[in-house]
């Protein structure tokens, strides 16, 4: 993508139409104009914006006019629930039943323009176009793994931050688990269209887990609910269906609690994506207060916890956050959560050579999980640049799994999708930033 960059004088008057994004840093102003097809477009002048100069001695991060700024030109409609859209229609003196139609056009028919909403009046379409945008972020890098069908995309947000999303097939067969005991009852073949999308909730990540590429870049900012919702729409508009959503991409989902909750609300609305909460999984490294908050707010989604070690010392070596919340605190929060919502909890456990794959780890893991309805996903570590870790051997992983099964714990080996394209969290974004 190209942009026009102008030197910033003492006072600049600039007029742009509603599809432009404006950002400035120090004494330069950048204007990026996108049309519905994510290509460069110059439009007629309609809206005046006054921007004051920034002194050279000021240290500022890039400021972007977006949907939280009072100078915003247009808001993302992806941020609105169906009730919020009804409220807006009422303010416009339009029938509120149009909210259902608009949501269906966007999330079920995947249109990219208000002009395509043929059962709305021209007046309403014009009002929508004057106020909102339904543009998805442009894809600036893409990788596809022919070996297993995984597709990973890197999208560029309006402030030039990059976020990743992955679409991956579920395994050719999966375990069907008894919801009361957590035990595997049978295997079931998956339909070829049974795809999962993995979404990001932040640009970067604060928690700097040593095994993760996202943490190497630090946290840039939280995503809005609309920026989370827009990610699967990129796949949907390419006629790439999906049946499940996991919040396991860049960022710690519970560190962006309110936006995550709003996005989940939109994903589950029948007028929008219409997902059952059971088809949504939230992953966390273990933010204990937020787990209690999820329980008290009665979230119905599935919960996956990045455990990765069986002692506080080892876990703190892998996950710095573990210094704040010890394993006993985390397990107490998980028991409280499960007592409230009765859902099975998944534990994500990276298998790292000589770090966490010994028989004593099996013993400790079994004690930690005692009394919980849970499933343990053993994941061979997918190496990232600058990481000192290496994956456990296949024989060691199988031995670990066998030890858990012998103790009557449900455990499976989950081989990473997209290994040939570095589809682990943050890898594509890190490589793209280094090459750029």
N, C-alpha and C positions, 0 to 999 in steps of 0.2 A: 504494500500500500504506500502511496505517496501522499505528501501533505505540503501545503504552502506554508512557509515559515517567513514571518515578517519581523523586521526590527521594531521594537516598541518605542514610540516617541513619547513626549510629555503627556499627551492625551490622544487616545485613539477612538474614533467612532467607527464602528463596523456593523454592517447589517447582513444578516444571514437568514435563510429560511429554517424551518423547524427540523430538518433532518441533519443539520450540521452539529458537530461536536467541537467545542472550543476548549483549548487548554493553553495555559501560559506558564513559563518557567523563567525566573529572573527577567531578562529584558527581551525575551522572544515570545511570540504568539504563534501557536500552531492551530491551523484550521483543517479539520478532516471532514469531508463531506461524503456521505454514503447514501446510495439509493436503495431500493428494496432488494436489489441484486448484489449488494455489497461492492459496488464499483464506484469510482470517483465520478462526481456529478456536481455541476455548478448550477445553482438555481437563482431565481429572481429575489431581489431584496425585499424583505417584509418586516423585519424585526430589528430595532435599534438596541445596541448594547454598548454601555460605556465602561471602559476598562482603564483604571488608573495605573501609572507606572509602578514598578517594584524597584526599590533602591538596590544598588549592587551589594551593599553590606548585609542585606537581609538574607538569612538562611531559611529557605522555604522548600518544602517538598512541592512537587508539581500540583497545582490546583486545577481541578476540572469542573466545569459546569455540568452538573448531572442532576438526577431527579431529586436530590435532597437539597439543592441550592435554590434560593429564592429567585435567581435569575434563569432558572432552567427553561429551555425553550419548549421541550416536550418531555412528558413522563413516560416511562415504560409501562405499558398496560399489563405486563407480566407481573407487576408488583401488586395487582389488585385481586382480591377475592371476589367471588360472585356477588356477595352482599355489598362490598365496596363499589362494585360496578353499578349495582342497582341504585345505590345512593347517588352516584354521579349522574345517572340517567334521570333520576327524579329532579336533581338540581337543574338539568337541562330541559325539564318539562317534557321528557320523553317517556313512553311506557316502560316500566321496569322489566317487563317480560323479555325485552330485547337483550338483557344481560345474559340469559341462558343461550340465546342465539349467537351472541358475540363470542362467548367462551367456547361454544362448540365449533365455530368457524376456526378459531385459533388452535385449540388443543385436540380437536378430533378430525377436522378437515385440513388443518395445517396450512391455512392460507398465509401469505406473506404481505398482503395489502388489504386495507379496508375496502378498496374498490371491488374486491372479489366477494364481498359479503352481500350477495345479490338479493337477499330477502329483507335488507334494511333500506330505508329511504335514502335518497341522495343527501338530504339535509342531515340526517344522523351520521352518515358516513363522513360527511364534511366536518361535522363537529368532532367526531372521533379523530380524524386526521389532523385537525387543528390542535388537539390536546395531547394525543398519545402517539407512541411509536410501537410497532410490533416487529422491529428489526431484531434479528438474532446476531450475536457477535460474529464477525468474519473469521473464517478458519484460515490460519496463516501457516499451519504445518499439519501434515497428516501422515500416519503410518498404518499399514495393514499387514497383519501376519497371516500369510497364506496357510501356514501349518495348522492353525486352530480357528481362523476366522475373526480374530480380534482386530478392531479398528480403534485407533487412538487419534484424537484431534487436539490441536492447540489453538485456542481462540484468543483474539485480541479484544480487550475491553476498551471503552471510550477513552480511558486515561493511559492506554498503551500497556497496561498490565496483561499478562498472559495467564490463562487458566486452562486446565486439561479436562477432558472427559473421555471415557472409554466405553465402547460397546463390545460386549464379549458374550459368546455362547456359553450356556451352562454346560456342564459335563454331559457326555452322551448318556450316562446313567447316573441317577442320584438316589440317595437313601430316602425312603419314606419313613418318618420318625413318629413314634407314638407320642402325642402331645402331652400325655400325663407322665410318662416315665422317661421320655427322651431317648428311648432305645430304638435302634433301627429295626423295622419290621420287614421291609422288603425293598427291592430296587425297582425303579420305574424308569423306563426310557423317556427321554425328553423329546419334545417336538422340535424340529429344526428351527422354528421361529421363537423358541424359548430363549430370549436374549436378555441380558442384564446390562444396564447402563450405570457406570460409576461416575459420580458427580463431585465437583469441587465445591467447597463452601467458603474458602478464603483464597486470596491471592498471596501465596506464600504460607508460612506457618511459624508460629512463635516458639513451638516447643522443642525444636531442634533434636528430634530423635536421631541417634547416631546411625541408624540403619536406613534412613529415609532421605531421598534427594530433596524433598520440599523444604526440610528444615535447614538445608545449606544456604537457602536464599533469604531466610528470615521472613517475618510477616510484613507484607505491604499494606494490606487492608482487608476488612471483612467484605464479603459480597452481599449485595442486597438480595432480598427474596426473589426479585425479578431476574437477577443475574444467575441465580441457581436454577430457576424454572426455565430460563432460556436454553440451557445446555442440552437437555434431551430433545428440545424442539429442533435443534440443528440436525440431529439424526432423523427425526420424524419427517422433516421437510425433504429429506433425501430418500424417503420411502424405505427407511431402515427401522422396522418395528422393534419394540422391546416390551417385556412383560414384567420386569422387576427393576427397582431402583435401589442402589446402595450409595450411601454417603461415605465414601472411602477414598475420595480423590484428594486433591491438595487442600491442606488445612485441617484443623480440628473442628469437627461439626459443632460440638457443644460449646466451643469458644465463641461461636456466632449463634447463640441460642435463639434469639428472637426471630432473626431472618430464617433460620432453619425451620422453626415452628410454622412460620407463615408459608414457606415453600411447601412443607408437608401438607398444610391445609389445602393449598391449591392443587397439589398432586392428587389429593383424595376426593376433591369435589366432583360429584357425578357429572356436572356440566363441563368440567375440564378434562383431566386425564382419567378420572374415575377409578383410581387405584384403591384397592383394599389396603389398609395399614399393614397387613401381614406381608404385603409384597414390597414393603419399604424397610430397609435396614440402616440404622444409624451406628456408625463406628466411633469409638472414643478411646483415647489413651488412658482415660480414667479420671475425668474431672468429677470428683466426688460430690461437691455441692450441686452440680448440674444433674447428676444422676438422681439425687434425691428430688430435685425440682421436676424432672421428667416423671417420676413416680407420683408425686403429689398432683401434677397436672393430668395424670392418667393418660399418658401417651400410649397408643396401641401398637406402635411400630416395634420391629425387632431390634434388639440391642446386641452389638458385637463389641467386645472389649479387647484391645490390644494388650495382652498380658506379657508374653515373650520371656518371662523369667519367673523363678519360683522363690527368690529371696529379694529382700529390699535392696541389698547391695548390688546384686547383678542387674536388677531392674533399673536402678538409678543410673547405672553405667550405660544402659541402652536408652532410657527415657528420663531426661532430667526432671520432668514433672514428678517422678516417683519420689523425689526427695521431699516433696510437699505432702503427698498422700501415700501412706504406706499401704502394704498389701492388706493388712487387717482392716484398715479404714475402707479400702475399696471393696472388699468382700462384704463388709457390713452394709454398705450402700447398695450393692447388688442384691443382697438378700431382701432388703427393704423394697427395692424395685420389683423383685419377683413376687413378693408377698402381695403387692398392690395389683400388678397386672397379669400375673399367672403365666407369663410368657417365658419360654426357654431362652437362655442366654448363650450366645456363642463366644468362645474364647479363641482369639487369633494368637497362634503361638509360632513365631518364626523359629525354624530349626537352624541354629547357628553352630558351626563346628567348634567344639571345646568350650562353648559358652553356656549352653542351656540344654544339652542333649544327653545327659548322663542318667544312669538308673536312679540316682538320688533325686534328680529333678522330677522323675515320674512319681516317686514317693511323695515329695513335697506338693506337687500339683494335685495329686489325689486328695491330700489333706485340705488344701485350700478350697477345693471344689466340693468337699463333702457337704451334703445336704442341699446342694443347688441342682435344679433341673438345668442341665447345660450340655453343650456339645463343644468338643475341642477340635479346632481346625489346625492341623500341623502343616505348616507352610515352608517348603524349602526356601531358604533366603535367596532373594534375587539381588545380586551385588549391584551397588551404585558407586559412581566415582568417589574417590577419597575415603571410602569406607574400608576399615581394616578387616572386616568380617568375611567369612566364606561359608557356604551352605554345608550343612551336615551331609554325610554320605547317605545314599539311598538305603543301605543296610541299617545304618544307625537310626534313620527315621522310622523304618519298619519295626525295629526293635522297640523304639519309644512308643509307637502306636500299640504294639502288642502288649506292652506293660500296662497301658491305660485300659485296654480292653479286658485284660485279666482282672483288673480292679473294678470291673463293671461300669466303666465310663465310656460314653459314646465318643469315639474319636475317628477322624478320617484324615487322609493326607490330601491337601488341596494344592495341586500343582498350579503355579502361577500361569495365568493366561498372558499371551503376548510376550513371552520371554525373548523371542527373536527380534522384537522391536522396542525393547526397553519400556514395556508398558507399566512398570511399577510407578507409584505415585511420584510425580515431579520430575521424572527422568527426561521426558521430551522437552519440558519447559527449561530445565537446566541446560540441556545441550543446545537448545535454540538460543538462549541468552548468551552462552559462551561463544557460539559461532557468530552472533550478531555484533 
